[in-house]
Amino acid sequence: MSKAKTSLVHHINPSIETRNVSDIKAKTGNIYESIAIIAKRANQINIALKEELHQKLEEFASHTDSLEEIHENKEQIEISRYYEKLPNPALQATQEFLEDKIYYRREEDQDLFS
């Protein structure tokens, strides 16, 4: 993970915290719209993390089916543990949303420019 991503993720508490629904609703004026935005961003984060993890673990992949050749790899275990400790993508997306780090636009705004 890049240093910029790492620094953003480390200040997020990986455990679940209660959030003020009014703060989430205040960003868009509609709680459901806010949650939809957070959900879409969480999906983007999840996809990016999965791709990054698979790329890193691909280096350790054995393309043979022999069980005798499979052994513990400490680097692979450390990479897996690092990704397990990361906060949930939904928590990351909620934090980004509350800190105004997510860009979004409404469909009716797009119709005005057409």
Contacts in CASP RR format, 6 or more apart in sequence:
PFRMAT RR
TARGET T0000
AUTHOR 0000-0000-0000
METHOD contacts of the structure
MODEL  1
MSKAKTSLVHHINPSIETRNVSDIKAKTGNIYESIAIIAKRANQINIALK
EELHQKLEEFASHTDSLEEIHENKEQIEISRYYEKLPNPALQATQEFLED
KIYYRREEDQDLFS
1 9 0 8 1.000
1 52 0 8 1.000
1 82 0 8 1.000
8 92 0 8 1.000
9 86 0 8 1.000
9 87 0 8 1.000
9 92 0 8 1.000
12 87 0 8 1.000
12 91 0 8 1.000
12 92 0 8 1.000
12 95 0 8 1.000
13 87 0 8 1.000
13 91 0 8 1.000
14 85 0 8 1.000
14 86 0 8 1.000
14 87 0 8 1.000
14 88 0 8 1.000
14 91 0 8 1.000
16 88 0 8 1.000
16 91 0 8 1.000
19 94 0 8 1.000
19 98 0 8 1.000
21 31 0 8 1.000
23 98 0 8 1.000
24 31 0 8 1.000
24 34 0 8 1.000
24 35 0 8 1.000
24 38 0 8 1.000
24 94 0 8 1.000
24 97 0 8 1.000
24 98 0 8 1.000
25 31 0 8 1.000
25 34 0 8 1.000
27 34 0 8 1.000
27 97 0 8 1.000
27 98 0 8 1.000
27 100 0 8 1.000
28 34 0 8 1.000
28 37 0 8 1.000
34 97 0 8 1.000
37 97 0 8 1.000
37 102 0 8 1.000
37 104 0 8 1.000
38 90 0 8 1.000
38 93 0 8 1.000
38 94 0 8 1.000
38 97 0 8 1.000
38 102 0 8 1.000
39 90 0 8 1.000
39 93 0 8 1.000
41 93 0 8 1.000
41 96 0 8 1.000
41 97 0 8 1.000
41 102 0 8 1.000
42 88 0 8 1.000
42 89 0 8 1.000
42 90 0 8 1.000
42 92 0 8 1.000
42 93 0 8 1.000
42 94 0 8 1.000
43 89 0 8 1.000
45 89 0 8 1.000
45 92 0 8 1.000
45 93 0 8 1.000
46 89 0 8 1.000
49 83 0 8 1.000
49 86 0 8 1.000
49 89 0 8 1.000
53 79 0 8 1.000
53 80 0 8 1.000
53 83 0 8 1.000
56 79 0 8 1.000
57 76 0 8 1.000
57 79 0 8 1.000
57 80 0 8 1.000
60 73 0 8 1.000
60 75 0 8 1.000
60 76 0 8 1.000
62 69 0 8 1.000
62 70 0 8 1.000
93 102 0 8 1.000
96 102 0 8 1.000
END
